[in-house]
Each structure stands twice: as structure tokens, then as C-alpha cells.
């Protein structure tokens, strides 16, 4: 058998439009529990209690409960448990989490109109993911071979060998050749079997995977809210989301006589906009008990992504950048519309000593809309260039089968033994986003698959967050400290499984249990005037 290094032409074919893949989209669409230390310390269960600036992004009516103007700043430290610093990522990172103000104006004896602005980090991507396992009779290299047999990876073309034998070889320049850049990069490990006049694969023994996620989504919220006679509170928030995501990963397969390493670097940047509305009602005039309702539109993202990939056997190294043309084919724009969100909440205070809150939110992530950019035009009214788009129906069907409706439950309590001191506890539960049987399908007839640069996927289970905090007020100044512990388990797969015509052709990907345990320490400083 002779190994042919045919990598030189393997990369994404030039395409006029592109969309993104389900698992990458899910990273952008989800949110963390973050904001002021008071909000985090109570598990985020303040949508009906209000009077905290972090409710600007969950139930905007909560800003209507402010009776004084306020400014606040929050800084944090986040560390990941049970991992080692890997591939350039750090398990401990400082974080700038929140900055905002509320201007409160009395419009009547018991009514107020409030204007607020707040920045907060809605998503902190900093995370290291590592996994390793025996491969058995499976490998990413074998998957490339299997997909080739099925016609997904490349089309065959005739080539005349030196001995004048006419054979079929992979045509790596064929249109839409790739269903996934990284597993197709493994095509260079395909072997030519002289006896059988066919292609075969090189087997692997085990794999090791490390990825460092970095970046954040910053959310800038502008709010108008108020209350009517301290019975009805209304609020409207317009949010702008600023995405800065990147990852670097290395996937290593141990072959019989060498290591095959695939590296991938991806960046996603862009902006999105959404609108949130809320109402809080105090149904009984003599009671402080409150009920809140909220709704949030999808976040309408326009994003740009770019990647660089390479493969190496320790002696040779080939990369996507080495064969890029002037159009830079690994850079493209796409749109993503996240799901609608609906919330209901309750809040109650007992004297000035105890506050209790509970919130529930629902969002169906299976309805996310991944969209192609189909054109660009000039908008005379806004004096800007804007884009047209259409849904990627194939990828959206995959999303509907892979992701599902998510239930978020928040519970929180605050005890004030005196007017200047507060102790807080909270619990936050987020149900799984991923279907247990979900997988990243590299055979989809979608540009989202053609331009994807990672074969791995993780089906994360539920997220549990336990929080606590302490606050102290002195004169017009206040300081709060919060601690959050979050944990979630998941099942990692390095690539999709393949079932062939015979058991010998099966390529069943190993599944590895992984966890994401994170600790956050958050400090908020505020001033009321």
C-alpha cells in the first residue's frame, strides 16, 4: 500500500452563500447567569422583585421599581474546576461583567418614569474542554473513507497510473466536496491498495482532544420604564449584542507508527438586536406580593466567521490557508435568529427583612433560524449597506431534531437582619438544550456543514447553579459580593458515527463523559442618588 499525500487541494469549495452549523449556533444563543452581585447572589430570581438593574434584560418592568437614581459597576473572577491549562487557554480569568445606571424621575405622588442603560456580559465563553479515549475500530480517518464511499466527501475522477492502470481517485476539487473541513483533511491518510485497486484507510488506536474557548457576548440594554401608583409596573428594553468568540483545538489520533494532529482555529464576531417587554402587577393593594410577565424577541444576529485549519503527521503539515485564493474562502457572513423567550415570575417581601423571588423562563432552541446571506443593498434612509437573507432549511431541520425547548427555573432569597446588611441565597436550573440522540451530521446538504471546521460535538445535560452573596450599604454607597458555582455534565463525541454495509465498515465514535464546573466570584460597587 502506498500513502498518497493528496491534501494540497482539500478545503472548502468556493460558495456564494453560507450559513452556520447547529452546534456552533447553540454556543451563541445560550446565556449565562451574570449581572450585579445581588442579582447573581439571588440566583437571578428578581424579575418580579425588581429594583435591580440586571432585570433590564429579563423583565424590563423591574427597572420601574427604582425610586432613586443609581449607578453600579461589577467585576469578577471565573475559574474552571478539574481541568489543566491547555492549547493556550487558561482555567482562571478576570472578567468585566457589568456597568450601568438608572435615572429615576417622579411623575406623580406615587408614580415614576425611569430611564436606564446597562452593559453586562451575557455569555462568557472562557472554557477548556478535554477528552481522550481508545478508538477501537473507529477513527476520523475512517469516517472520511466511509463518507467517500457514500459519495458525500468527494466525487471520483479517472486517473492513469504509471503502469497505465485507470483508477478512480478522490476529486478534491469537485463542487461541494466537503461536508466538514477537518475530517476531509484526513483524506491525505487514505491509502491506495494496489491489489484491490481501491482506496483504504489507516487505522488509529486512540485519540486526544483539547479545545480552549475564549471571548464573550456583551449586551448593551437601553430601557424605558415606570410605575403607575405603585400597582402596575411597565418596561421596554432594546438590546444590542456584541459577539466576540474564538476557539483553538487540537485533535490527535495515534496511528500505528505516527501521530496525526488536526488543529483548528475559529472566530465568530458580529452584532445582534432584540426587544424585551415586561409588566409587573401588585394585585392586592395592601400586599407587597407581585407577579411578573415578560417576553423577549429573538436576537437577530448578523455574524462573520473565519477559520484556519491544519493537519500534520509530524513530518508534513498542510493547512487551509496555504491554498486560499484572493477571496479568502474561509471567511463568510451569516445570520442567526435565536428563539423567542417567555417568562413568568413572583416576588414577595416580608417587612423590610425578607425578600423571596421565583422565576420561570421558556425558550425553544429547536426553532432557531440559521440563514444564508443572499445579497447586499444600499439603504438610502439609514445611509448604510444592508444584507438580504433566507433560511437554511436543511440546517434548520437538523436544529429542530437536535435541540429542544429549555426550561429555566430561578429561586432566590434575601435576608436583611438590619437595614444596612443583606445575606442572599439562590438556585438556578436550566434543562438540557440538546436531545440525547442528537449529533453533528456532516452529511447534510447545507453550506453550514460544508464550511464547518470541527467534527466534534458535545451533548450537554442540565445546568445547575448554586449562588450566595452578601451586601452592605453605607450612606449612599453599597457593595455586594456574590459566589456562583455552576456544573453541567455532557457526552463528548469526536465525530459522527457511521454504520456501513457490514460490521467491519462501521465507524462508531467513542463517547466520553465530560463536565464543566465553574466558580465565579463577583463584586459590585454602587452609588444611589
N, C-alpha and C positions, 0 to 999 in steps of 0.2 A: 504494500500500500504506500502511496506517495502523498504527502501532505502538500496541498496547493494553497499558497497564500494569495487568495483572491479578494482580500479585504479592500483593496485600493479603490474599488468603486462602490462600496457599500455605504450608503447613507440615505437619508430621506429624499425621494424624488421631488422635484420642484412642483409645488401645487399652488393654485391661485388663491385658495382659501384654506383656513384651518380652524379647528375647534380644540377643546381640551378634553382630557380623559376623566372619567368618573372619580377615581380615587384622588387625583390631583385637585379636582374641583372641591371635593369634600373637605380638604385641608383649608381651603379659602373660606368656605361657607360657615364653618363652625366658629363658636366664640368661647372665650374663657370667662371665668368669674373674676372680674377685676374692676377697680374703681377706687373709691375712697376706702380708708381703713374701716370706717364704721359700716359701710355697705358690705364689704367683704367679711368683716367680723360677724355680721348677722346672716351670713350665707346668701346674701343678695335678696333676702325676703323683705324688701322695703317698698315694694310697688304701691301698696295701699297706705303704708305709714307715711311715706313721702318725706319732705323736708331734708332730703339728701341729694346732692347734685348728680349722683350716679344714676338716679331714677330717670334722668333726662333721656336715656337710651332704652329704657324698658317700659315704663309708664310715664309719659311726659307730664301727666297731671300731677305727679309727685312734686314737681317744682312749684306748683300752685300753693303748696302748704308753707312755703317760706314767708315769714313776716318781717324779715330783716335781710338786708343785702349781705352777701358772703363771698369770700374768695378762698380757694383751697388748692393745695399742692400735695401730690403723693409720689413717693419714691419707694422702690422695692428692691429686694434681692431674691432671686429664684435659683434653687439648686435641685438637681435631679438625683434621686437615690438609686444605688445599685448599678451604676454604670461607671466606666472609665472614660476619661477624655480620649476622643477618637477622631481620626481623619480631620483634624483642625478644629473640632468642636470642643466647647468647654461645658462641663456639667454645672457650673456655677456662674451666674451672670447678674450684673446690676441692671436695673430697669427704671426708666422714667415712665410712670404709669398714669398720671392724671394731673390736669391743670384746668381750673375753671372758675367762673364767678356767676353770681346771681344778683341782679338788681331788682329790688322789691319796691313797688310803688303802691301806696294806699289809695284806692279809688273810691272808698266809701268807709263808713264806720266799721264794717266787718268784712270788707271786700278788698282784694289786692289784684294788681296786674304785675306779673313778673317777666323779666327778660333774662335769659341765661345763655351762656356759652360754655362748652366743656370739651376738652380733649381727654380721651382715655385710650389706653392700649387694649383693644377688644380681643386681640389674638397675639399671644407670644409664642412664636414658633420654635424657640430655643429648645432643642431636644436631641439626644443621641439615641439612635436605635441600632442595636447589635443583635446578631443571631448567627448560630452555627449549627451544623448537623451533618450526619452522614447522608450521602445521596442515594445509596443503593444502586439501582439500575437506572437512575434518572440524572439528568443534567440539563443545563440551559443549552448546551451544545446539541444535545439530542433533541431538544424541543425545536431548534432551528431545522434540524434534519427532518423531523416529523412534519413541521409546517410546510417544508419544501415539498414533501411527498403529497401533501394535500393541496398544493398549489397556492398557499397563502403568502409565502415569502418571496418567491421569485418564479419567473417563467423560464422554461428551458429554451436553450438555443443550441443549434448544432455547432460542433467544433471538430476540426480534423486534428487528430493527434499525430505525432511524428511517425508512428507506424501506419499512418493512413486510415486508422480506425475512426469512424464517425461516431461521436458520442453526444449525449445531451448533458450540458453543463448549466449551472445556475446563471441566469442572465440578470446580474445585479443592477443593470441599467434599465430594466423593464419598468414601465409605468406602474406606480403604486406598488413598488416591490416590497416595501417593509410594512409589517404590522407592528413592529416595535424595533427601534433602532438597536437597542442593546442586544437582544437575542439574535438579531440578524448580523451584528458584528461578530458573533460567534461562528458565522458561516466560514470564517477562514480556517476553522478547525475541521471542516469537512474533509474527508479523505477520498481519494479515487481508488476504487478496488479494481485492479487490472483484470482479475479473474472473472469477476461478475459484471464488469463494465458498468458500474454504478457507483453512486456516492454513498459513503458510510460516515459514521460519526466517531469521535474519540470519546471514550467513556471517562467519567470522573469519579473520584472516591468520596469527597466531602466538599463542603463549601463554608465560607466565612463571609459575613456581610456586616458592614459598618456604614452608617449614614449620620451626618451631622446636619440637622435642620437649624436654620437661623432666620432672624427677621421678625417682623411684626405687621399687624394691621392697626393703623392709627385711625380712630374715629373722631371726627370733629362735628359736634352737635350744636345746633342753634335752636333755641326754644322760646316759644311764647305761651304763657300760661297764666292762670289766675283762679280766684275762687269767688263764689257768689254766696255771701252771708255765711261763710264757713260751713256750708252744707254741700255745695257742688263745686268740684274742682275739675278744671278742663286744661288740657295741654296739647300742644302740637310741636313736633321736633322734626327738623330737616337735618339729615346726617350725611356727611361726606366721608368716605372710607378710603384710606390711602394704603396700598398694599406694597410691602417690601418683603419678599420671600426668596430664600435661596437654600439649596442643599448641595452637599457633595457626598458621594457614596463610592465605596469600593466593594465590588463583588468578586470573590476569589474562589475558583474551583481548582481542586487538587487533581491534576491529571496523573497518568501513570508515571510520567517522567519529567513533568514541569508544572508550574503554577500558571493558570490563566487568569489574568486580572482585568476586570472591566471597571473603568471609572466613569462617573457621570456627574456633571455639574449643571444645575438648572437654576434659573432665576425667573421670578414672576413679579412684575410691577404693574401698577395701574391704579385707577380710581373707580369708585362707585358711589352711588347716591341712593338714599332711601328716605321714606317719610314714615313717621310714627305718630300715632294719636292715642290719647287716653282720657279716661274720666274716672274720678273717684267720688263716691257718694257716701254721705253720712245719713243713712235712712232715718235714724231716730235722733231727734234734735237734742235730747237730754243725754245721749250716749256718745262716747268717742269712737264707737265701732265704725269701721269704714270698709267699703267694698270697692275694688278697682277693676276696671276693664281696659284692655289695651289691644292694639293691632299695629303691626309693622308691615309695610310693603316689602316686596323683595328688594334686595340690594342689587341695583343694576350696574354691574361691573363692565368696564372695558379694560382689558388687560393685555399686556405684552409679555411674551415668554421667550427665553433663549436658552440653549443648552450647548454643552461641549461634552463629547464622549470619546473614550479611547479604549483600546484593548491591547494587552501586552502578554507575551509568554515568557518574559524575562530577557529575551534576545531581540525581538521585534516589537515595535509599537506602531499602531495605526490609530488615527483619530479622525473624527468627523470634520474637524477644522482643516485638515490637510487637503481635502478635496472640495472645499466650499467654493462656489462661484461668487461673482460680484454681488449677487442678490442676497447673499447670506441666508441660506435656506433654513437654518435652524432658528431664525428669529421670525416670529409672526404674532399677529394680534388676534384676539378672540373676545367674545362676550360671554358673560355668565350671569344668569339671573337666579338668585338664591330663593328659597321658599318664603311664602307668607308666614308670619308668626302671630299667634293669638295668645293672649294672657288673661288670667283672672287672679285676683288677689284679695286678701283680707288682712286687716290690721286692727289692733285694739290696744288701748293704753289703760292702765290701772293707776289712777292718780298720776303723779309725776315720777313714780318709782319704777314702773314696769311697762315695757312695750313688747308686744307679740306680733309677729308677722308670718304670713304663709302666702306663697305664690305658686302658680302653675302656668306653664307655657307649653304650647304645642307647635311644632313645625314639621312638615312632611318633606324630608330631604329627597325623597324619590321623585318629587316634582321639579327639581332643579332643571333649568333650561340652559344647555350648552349651545352656543350659537356661532355660526360662521360669520366672518366679516365678508360681505359680498360686494361692497363698493364704498366710495367716499365722495362726498359732495360738499360744496361751499354753502354755508348758511348765511344769507345776507343779513338776517335780523341780529344774529349773535356775532357776526363777523368772525366765524370760526369754521374749520373743516370738521365735518361730522361723518359718521360711518353708517352704512346700512348693514343689516344682518338678517339671518334666517336660522331657524332651529336646526341643529344636527339631530335628526330624528332617530338615527341608528344609535348614537351615543345616549340620547335621552331615554330610549327604550331600555338600554343596558342600565342606566342610572335607576330607572323605576324598578328593575329587578334586583338591584344590588343594595340600594339604600332604602330607608323606610322612615315612617313617622317617628319623631323623637319627643318624649315627654320629659319635661324638666320640672322638678319639684324643689322648692326652696322653703326652709323653715329657719326662723331666727328669733332671738330674744335679747332684750337689753334690760339690765338691772342697774338702777341708779340709787345706791344707798344714800347719797346726798346729791345736791344739785350740781356739784362740780365733778363728780366721778361716775364713770359708767363701766360696766362689765358686760361683754357680749359673747354669745354662742350662736353657732349656725350649722346647718347641714344642707347640702346641695346634692341632688341626684339627677343624673342625665342618663336616660335609657340609651341602648345601643343605636348607633346610626346605621350600622352595616347588617345586612342579612347574614346569617351564619353560613349559608351556602354561596354567598357572593364571591366573585373572583374577578381579577383583571383579565379581560378577554382580548388577547392580542390579535384575534382573527376577525374582529369587527370591520365591516366595510365602512370605516369612518376615518376622516382625517385626524380625529383625535387619537386614534390608535396608530396611524401611520407616522405621526410625528412624536409619539411618546418615546421617552428615553429611559424608561425604567420598567422592568418586568415584574418587580416585587410588589406585593400588596399585603396589608395587614387589616384584618377584620377585628376592630376594637370592640370590646364589650362595654358595659355600662361604666360610667364615671361616678365616683363617689368623692365628695369634698366635705371635709370637716374643718370648721373655722372657729376661731375665738378672737377676742380682742379686748382692748382696754382704752378708755378715753378720759381725758382730764381737761377741764375748762378753767381758765384763769383770766378774769376780766373779760376782754373781748377776744382773747386768743384761745385756741383749742388745739390739742394734739391727740392723735389717736394712733394706736399700734394694733396691727392685726396679723394673725398667723393663719395660713391656709395649707392643709395637706390634701392633695388630690391623688387618686390612684385609679388606674384602669388596666385591665388585662386584655390581651389580644392574641390572635393567632397569625403568625407571620408565614408567608409563603414566598420563596424566591422567584417563582414563575408559575404560570398556569399549568395544570395537569393536562396530559394528553392520553387518550385511550385509542390504541391502534387496532388493527385487524387481528392481532394475536397478542397474547400477554408479553411476548418478547419486545413488542413495539411500544408497549405502554411506557409513559414517562410521567410517573406520579410524583409530584413535587412533595418533598417533606414539609411538614408543618411544625413550626417551632413556637412554643409559648413564650410570649414577651410581656413585659409590664412597663408602665410609665408611672413612676411615683415621683411626685414633685412637691417641694416645700417652698412656700412663699412667705416672706416677711415684708410687711408693708407699713410705711409711716406716712401719715397725713398731717399737715400743718394747715390751720385755718384761721381766718380773721372775720369777725362779724361786725358790721357797722350799720 
